[in-house]
Amino acid sequence: MTAEPLPGLDLDRLRTHLDAERPGLLAGPLTGELVQGGRSNLTYLVGDGQQRWVVRRPPLGHVLATAHDMGREFRVMSALAGTAVPVPRTHLLCQDDSVLGAPFYVMEYVPGTVYRTPQLTEQLTPHQRVELSWQLVDVLADLHSIDPDSVGLGDFGRPAGFLERQVRRWSKQLAASRSRDLDGIEELATRLAENVPATPRAGIVHGDYRLDNVIVGDDQRIRAVLDWEMATLGDPLTDLGLLAVYWEGFNGVERNPIAKGVGPEFGFPSARQLLDRYAERSGTDLSELDWYVAFGFFKIAVILEGIHYRFIHDQTVGEGFDHVGALVAPLVAQGLATLKEE
């Protein structure tokens, strides 16, 4: 790590704030490195020579309202501490923009591997790939089984009308980040809005659940679930539909920017097997899941369009964004194909 300036993170100002708010936490000057930049919230690993922590803040530049809510991430991880869902320990939330230019929080550094590339997942044995897949599903089912009131999250969202609001929200996000014509995306949004299923039960929704949003320890156990920026109370099947899209929806796509190295083509179980595992563990009826999968395609298409918007306006940090815009149309087409004709 380095003490050199980092985009979006002033180490001196961070240390001054931590010394004031958490006296004795730091043993020396801070160094840091950017771990993840541009696609979502910015993530930094910082240390004082003895300990390490993780700092999260919104991306630079164009930020959509509610899409990068630091308080939401901090609150849900704090609430889930001690449950069956593994999360990092949270240390501090700062909503004062004058410190780093945006809200941020500090959490525990959890050692382990984030399997976000084919080069990493190919290091797993066939047995490990299967077992890790089952763990991923089981942790999701455990999350959805938690009574929000029991962990202080009873007011974390509004389950009634959740799916209708989700379609409207992502349609608005699209409008706010749109810089070009996108064939079929209005049709997809309209068909989703006109065929919203009845929510079977409400629960805590992660909002972006996939393999590369968890940390896996050396013992091949999931040690922490990360990236809670879109968490809320709502229909848990939105997590499952999105996971299915991440698992197989990018099959055959070159230079895939997210959810890389998973699915049957990489020796993992199929999305259908994951869904069956979830249904067996949770006792949930999945007969309406096509709608949720189609919504997953729509949501990811909007997210990638937002990244494309930031890229063409020079507001991304890091490399690998030049091809993201080309992925939106294929995702929209798959979403339309997934919806059954009336």
Order of alpha helices (4+ residues) and beta strands (2+ residues): alpha-beta-beta-beta-alpha-beta-alpha-beta-alpha-alpha-alpha-alpha-beta-beta-beta-beta-alpha-alpha-alpha-alpha
